Amino acid sequence: MRKFLLILGVFALLPGLMLAAGPAFAATVRIVVPAHDISRGDTIGENDLTYAMVDGAALMSGVPTRMDEVKGMQARRMLAAGQPFRGDDVRRPIVITKGQTVTMEFDAPGVQLTAMGRAMSEGGVGDTVTVQNPASYRMISAVVAAPGTVRATGIIAAPSNSIARR
């Protein structure tokens, strides 16, 4: 019976001991921060970044921990020197803009087609954009391959009758 009470007492005190000891065992994490202020739209290079140590308990999700995660990306907002930022504060550099005429490529076994289209959204290499085929007015989902070039992946929606009659 005494063993049971002793074990029960230890388990009752354990949460309090863990809370008191928690900060002593909190790990620090190395994160990537700007070495200097980076303006919105600037492309980030390795010289623009440095490392900082932060308390792991205060770390937000999505904070980059490796330079190669953000090197070559474009700032979506002003990034202050030494301040943590999230991965969604940067994006791939825009190489296709909305309204731009692009070359659409489509590959199938034994067939390779190219056509001109109009970008309906913007994106960087590897991003998925919507492209309108001016001949059929169909919207096509495509992946940006290079500046001015996309690879078609599929049709998003068929045109309505009023648009197709133009």
Summary of the structure (lengths in Angstrom):
residues: 166
radius of gyration: 26.2
end to end distance: 89.4
largest distance: 89.8
contacts: 429
relative contact order: 0.12
helix: 24%
strand: 37%
